[in-house]
Amino acid sequence: MSTYSALQLDALREIANIGSGTAGTSLAGMLGRAVDLSVPHVQALPLADAVDAVGDPAGATTAALLPIMGDLDGVILLLFRPDAADTLCRLLGVEPGSEVGLSALSEIGNILGTSYLGAIAAMTGLALEPKPPEVVTDVLGAIVSSVLTHVAGGEDVALVLDTRLRVEDEACALSFLLVPEGDGVQELLARLGLPT
């Protein structure tokens, strides 16, 4: 359960909304279609709870992973459910599950992740740099345990953004997790003038 106040979560949601505006514009250019991207719900949860919040740990998921470094180290993880991954590939005219399809999802993950990261950097003054993205398809629990345990300990907090993506009339649900090392969420809040 989140121990953050409504005011703190609103500040984190504002960062996400600014990032989603930039990401939506970039994604619209890539897809050549109108894109509506919003973040209606933000949670700051212990990592184990965050996994449960984004889906069935045994469910198949495609994930774009962007390690981040700088004033705040951690990882951004964008999770695409199979239907959303297939829809995005189809909109780009590539075969879902193919090497080209995974490359396309990697680029979408890169656009979304770097847009959110840019918003965080602009609002907090933190120097943040993404590393090249990786894309994997597996069950959600395996993705999170194999990738994020290298970044986060059991007590670390993940920022979970439920993201609504609509490309023209096509809905594509995805989840965004920011898992900073250590007390990174507290550092973000402190930079926003909202110490925990």
C-alpha positions, 0 to 999 in steps of 0.5 A: 500500500502507498504511504504517499499523500494525495499531494505527493502523488498529484505531483508525480502524476503531473510529471507523468502528464507532461511526459505523456504530452511529449511522448504522444507528439513523438509517437504520433509522428512515428505512427503517422496517426493521431495519438492520445496518451494520458496517465490517469492513475499514479501509485508509489508502491513497494516493488512486490506490490507494483508487480501485482498492480500491473498485471498477472505475474503469470501472464505473457507480457512484452517489456521495453527496458531502459536503464537510467543513470546520472543523479538518479540510477534505476530502470524504466520498464514499459509493459505491453500486454500481448494485444497492445503489442500486436496492435502497435505492430500492426499500426506500424505495418510490421509482423507482431513477434518478429524481429522487426516487430520487437525493434518497433516496440523497442523504439516505441518504448524508447520514445515513451521512456525518454519523454517521461525521463525528460519531464522528470529532469526538467521538473526536478533539475536532475541530470538523467541519461537513458541507456539503449532499450532492450525488449523481452517477451516472457511472463510478467513475473519472470521479466520483473524478477530477472531484470529489476532485482538487479536494480532494486532491493525488496524495500525499494519503491516503484512508481507505477503509471497506468497509461492509456494510449489511443491511436485513432480508434485503437486502444492500447493499454500499457503500464509504465514503471520507474524503479529508482535505486534506493530512495529515488522516489523520495529524492524526486519529491524533495526536488519538487519541494515535497519532502516525505 
